[in-house]
Amino acid sequence: MTTDARAAAEAKLAKRDLTLDLARVVCVLLVIVVHLLFAGVSVSDEGISLERTLELQTWFPAATWFGLIMPLFFVVGGFASAAGFRSARRRGGDPEEFARVRLARLARPSLPLFVFFTIVLGVAALLPVDPAFVDGVAVGVGSPLWFLASYMLVQALAPVLIEWHERRPKTTLAVLIAAACLTDLVRILVDEPLAGLPNVAFVWLAVQQLGFWMHDGWFAARRWWQLALVVVVAYAILLVVVRVGDYSTNMLSNQFPPTVPLLLLGIAQACLLQLLHRPLTALMRLRPAQGFVLLMGSRLMTVYLWHLPLIMVMIGVQLVLPFPLSTPGTAQWWLERIPFFLLVLVLVSLLSIPLTRFERVQALGESPPAWRTIVAIVVFIAPPFAIMTFGMDLPLAAAGVVGTVVALLLARIPLSPAPSGTLLPPA
């Protein structure tokens, strides 16, 4: 890199709020920790058994009130969307082009994973392996893919919601919150969880709106005690809602379909992020912190998508080694999770070396007609949405491959890795 290029990069970095990049990285790392602590495997005379060890702990539901941080990811995503769309609009960009770039950032890294799942599940179907065990593992490793459907949906709708926000910010947020509440009410009245599926849009769109408010400076303009008060009120309302409504005290159970409690968590987490902004800014002035966050941020989708398959592969290796497995939930098992977590980070970092190129997005060519971009988004979202609803299996993994390839071709997004000289800046 030349001196001028380095100076330009440093100037651009100085304008970027790195605390938001830190928040995204921490969110993904916490997801890895949770999934690692879920993966309890034991071997007995009856065979191999799987359990969600962390979820079996009596304190787990209370921990989810503070540890379930996916709402924060959507808040930060909303901030990035507002910054990206407004910048593109000033340069003459249009909503379709914005959606194409977001589709490229999500679909390209997903393609190798869907191919991997298709091959592995296809081979497993031919081997003398207990189908129930394969199904259990497949559903587990496919569970994070809900994010692809939900995040792509809200990102695709971001340009429209940003314009509504700019015209009527309070009304837009109020309508989305009301729609989320009404959807939950219908779900409760008909006693059918799938009736809550519209909240895949309404809840996450409302949480994304908080990111627009953050980009406008609304949270930064509040005094610390006002932010703290909002946090207290949000958790107080959450407590009342859980007690009187048909909601689980385990916030993870409220994630699919997403429910109003997640919206309340999003409000509290947005305020907490702003409350911590000063110390986090000081932390992100340190070069080691910047280096780690920027390195992880450049391959964050790869880390998110591949960490759980890697965990399952590592457990598989443990099963074939001539060493006894620790009983899940014992003190030894908990202590072993620390080196296990570090090993997962090392392995996913090594895996990201060849795969991170799929996260690079070059300047896209001529835009297709708008209807093709819309169809491409729908085609890409459909398989992850089905996996989110029914669980991963071989047909849905194969549908993910086909849907992702078709989506990229429809949107005129290259399938091959991007050359390094024509890359767009990260979102």
Secondary structure, DSSP 8 states (H G I E B T S, - for coil): --HHHHHHHHHHHHHS-HHHHHHHHHHHHHHHHHHHHHEEEEEETTEEEEEETGGGSTTHHHHHHHH--HHHHHHHHHHHHHHHHHHHHHTT--HHHHHHHHHHHHHHHHHHHHHHHHHHHHHHHHSS--HHHHHHHHHHHHGGGHHHHHHHHHHHHHHHHHHHHHH-HHHHHHHHHHHHHHHHHHHHHHT-GGGGTTHHHHHHHHHHHHHHHHHHTTTTTS-HHHHHHHHHHHHHHHHHHHHHTT--SSGGGGBTTB-HHHHHHHHHHHHHHHHTHHHHHHHTTSHHHHHHHHHHHTTHHHHHHHHHHHHHHHHHHHHHSSS----TTSHHHHHHHHHHHHHHHHHHHHHHHHHGGGG--B---S---HHHHHHHHHHHHHHHHHHHHH---HHHHHHHHHHHHHHHHHTT--SS---GGGB----
